[in-house]
Amino acid sequence: MTSGSAPRVRRQVTIEGVVQGVGFRPHVYRLAAGLGLTGFVRNDAGSVVAEVEGTDPDVAEFLRLLAAPAPPLARVERITVTEMASAAPARRSAPAAPAAPAAPVTPGVPVAPASLAVSVTPAASAQRAAAAAPADTTAFRIVESATGPPAAGPRTMVPPDVAVCADCRRELTDPADRRYRHPFITCTNCGPRFTIIESLPYDRAATSMAGFPMCPRCADEYTDPADRRFHAEPICCPSCGPSLWFHPAAADGEPGEPGEPGADGADGMGDMGGAVGAGGTDAALAAAQRALAAGQIVAIKGIGGYHLACDAADDAAVALLRARKGRPDRPLAVMVRDVAAAALIADLSTPERDLLASAAAPIVLARRRRVGAALSALVAPGSPLIGLLLAYTPVHHLLFTPVPGPGMPQPPRALVMTSGNRSGEPICVDDAQARTRLAGIADAYLTHDRPIVAPCDDSVERWDGERVLPLRRSRGYAPQVVDLGRAVRPVLAVGGDGKSTICLTTGRHAIVSQYLGDIAGLDALRLFEQSCARMAHLHGVAPSLIAADRHPGYLTRAWAARQPGGAAATATPAGPATPVPTPMPMPIREIQHHHAHVAALLAEHGRLGPAGPAGPAGPAGPAGPASPAAPAGTGRGVGPPVLGLAFDGTGFGLDGTIWGCEGLLVGPDVTRAERFAWLRPVTLPGGDAAARNPYRSALAHLAAAGLPWADDLPPVGACSPTELDVLRVLVERNLSSVPCGSMGRLFDAVASLLGVRQRSTFEAQAAVELEALAADVPAPAPDNVTTLPTLPTPAVPRLAFGVGADVGGEAGASAGGREASFVLDAAPVITGLVAGLRAGTPARLLARAFHLAVAEAVVEVARAARDRHGVEVVGLTGGVFANVILLCACRDRLTAAGFEVLAHRVVPPGDGGLALGQAAIAALSQPPPDLVGEPPPDGLSPPTPADEEPTQRGPEIVSLASPGRVTTVREDAGGGR
């Protein structure tokens, strides 16, 4: 600390990012107090704001240490420093140092004062600001949060929920600690955030903990700067926190009423009409443990909603859960106490262990141990992978811990822990929902009285051998913030109908919501609407534009079309058009499905291209205008386009057909793309019915390859003679069928052809099982990585797609003077697979050969894009790239061929990332929303089905020599699930 004789300065410091609810104010307090600075720190709706006063060297040291080390859950994106007039006269005066140029602070890196974003406030303004601030020249304080919207710019980012920290876990099991076995223990570094926040700034009164006044001892900790719970908003203890109850379902399937804590005896047990309930922590936990040991299904209320739990080693209990929930085959997640317990079930790599034990605590897909895993085979039938997660709330940890006292049950070793909902419905978040939706599924309920403001399901991730592959980003990550590199207009993107998320742009950020599930019914649509409203409310943004998928049958698209915007302009006899109070629909930007996938990948990698005018920027209304556009975060994206390969099950194409194997050239303007390559379409009988019946895809590909539907082939054997005759007529006459160029449906076809799966009970089941079959074969090592594609090892036969500018007669001619595009033809692969089956080649070898054939076709298309367009970067996106064997094979071969490869690390490759891509395209698009329907600059409009009225579409993709279209687009032509 510098001598008090040195000159004093005062600085206002504004810290933006994820800085509320993560202990940043206590961090600022301890840092400032330790340096002897005076002033204050507080939250406002947009940031953490501090005013610090002291000697110039001490203030400089404060600024240097502010961002590193920051609290573990904080994410500092920008620090802005403004000179102010001192609240106390300086002993000596000195000329002010010149202001440094504005620049963001790099998160996690110590910053010197010269690297901060510093703006010099004029003297009069500084004096007015100082006069309005709390005057304190003798100490540093945490003061009450500022209410109302920030003066300018977006609001602060909402922190995610995280697992209980090691310090709290130690206290939880320490009999000498006053929070011993307290099921709601938390501190500044852990616990619920997103699911309890009702509004910003983040204070206890604005959370669902507002109904639990702090007891005197908790209040002392809350106000003690030396305590770990200093200004921890969810702080509580057994005296003042929420309560835990256990109550069985009543005989009619309805849950019984919970008992009162401590009522009816010292252990809180009570007789409720023959159903025994338990109030009080230990009594409730013991009752839950007994129910689980007896093979019952217990609905457990957690941070973001209910789980349905049962003993993961009990075949009968798992079978009962599957039957009641209507989930016959989909793998179920398994929760264990710690990493050591997880290692008894799966062969875990070091990265997988670290991921399990991280603060996000996701479900991690890991390879199940072949022997010795005490787990029911019904947990994940047909899959070598098991979805594991560790206990992440205090209640979970207590469930796996013996209850003290004689005669208490043994705790479970592993629990099935699946979402508390019926198939097609959102996760339950309160007792009323659970009483209605889980009746007939749950035998009992372990619940509490802390309200859940927003549902938030578990995240799912996988280690692909090099990096984490997100499959579902929700609890522990949501809301996910992506820096778009520049200020953009406020857009709400509604994603798709499957694996739904939404995305809101504000300032320079895109904020992706938690996983909302499939939008397939009224309850799901209601949750979707509530989530849109809550996101706009939290961030103080009134969207001026909605981005949606082009699919005409999507509920999200229909919802977007109903949203009111401004007033209609009506011409009157007295003069020109004037606004009248008739609501007009909000402008909608329809984004092609695969273009959105590619844009999402580019957004998370900071490859959206150079900054430029993007129409009105920043949030409307209270949040104020955003700052002027700035260069993109990395500055990359200028130059040759990126080849984005979007492989998935279904996406509505510009020509009315089903797309799903798209090579799009994007860049440097991410809002436009050119279709460079695709899979030759086949006639798919029944549209979406093929996704549920892989044998239909197989029959379509056999027909397209000119192969007869012979009785020795598994998909033919899966049909009755009558159905086979009907399907043959549908394919030959193109009735109730739609052209489909989907890689996802091709994976289904191959799975059917190899006898893996003929009928699916959940999305991508056939493809997942095909990957599992291929995983039984070691990956062949390339003979010479400099000359890919390489020959596989002798055990794996060689299969190859037809790849070229005129394959199958689909795309030979150029269009409008442009070069012809590339088409992948699966017919040679299908022919090779049939020959392999008839030659007796094991199905697992053919499955591996198919994966390698796709990877080699990818490299061939990438080389063609490099030769013609200078492409050096290839992006891999779409749900098919959740397949780790395919992802790694493509990445390895592309890297060896000299390409830079982008894969998903922030949002999932599937439809969970769709909203981010939609938001990026819509927010950056030109022309402005009122001109969004004008045709592409080169005059090439997407083809329109003959029997439909032409509609105004956005000019995102220029379709060159697209394959044939259907004459009628039915609602089941796409689907995407």
Buried (B, 14 or more C-beta within 10 A) or exposed (E): EBEEEBBBBBBBBBBBBBBBBBBBBBBBBBBBBBBBBBBBBBBBBBBBBBBBBBBBBBBBBBBBBBBBEBBEBBBBBBBBBBBBBBBEEBEEEEEEBEBBEBBBBBBEEEBEBBBBBBBBBEEEEBEEBBEEBEEBEEEBBBBEBBEEBBEEBBBBBBBBBBBBBEBBBEBBEEEEBEBBBBBBBBBBBBBBBBBBBBBBBBBBEBBBBBEBEBBEEBEEBBEEEEBBBBBBBBBBBBEBBBBBBBBBBBEEEEBBBBBBBEBBEEBBBBEBEEBBBBBBBBBBBBBBBBBBBEBBBBBBBBBBBBBBBBBBBBEEBBBBBBEBBEBEBBBBBBBBBBBEBBBBBBEBEEBBBBBBBBBBBBBBBBBBBEEEBEBBEBBBBBBBBBBBBBBBBBBBBBBBBEBEEEEBBEBBBBBBBBBBBBEEBBBBBBBEBBBEBBBEBBBBBBBBBBBBBBBBBBBBBBBBBEBBBBBBBBBBBBBBBBBBBBBBBBBBBBBBBBBBBBBBBBBBBBBBBBBBBBBBBEBBBEBBEBBBEBBBEBBBBEBBBBBBBBBBBBBBBEBBEEBEBEEBEEEEEEEEEEEEEEEEBBBBBBBBBBBBBBBBBBBBBBBBBBBEEBBBBBBBEBBBBBBEBEEBBEEBBEEBBBBBBBBBBBBBBBBBBBBBBBBBBBBBBBBBBBBBBBBBBBBBBBBBEBBBBBBBBBBBBBBBBEBEBEEEBBBBEBBEEEEBEBBBEBBEEBEBBBBBBBBBBBBBBBBBBBBBBBEBEBBBBBBBBBBBBBBEBEBBEBEEEEEBBBEBBEBBBEBBBBBBBEBBEBBBEEBEEEEBBBBBBBBBBBBBBBBBBEEEBBBBBBBBBBBBBBBBBBBBBBBBBBEBBEBBBBBBBBBBBBBBBBBBBBBBBBBBBEBEBBBBEBBBBBBBBBBBBBBBBBBBBBEBBEEBBEEBEEEBBBBBBEEEEEEEBBBBBBBBBBBBBBEEBEEBBBBBB
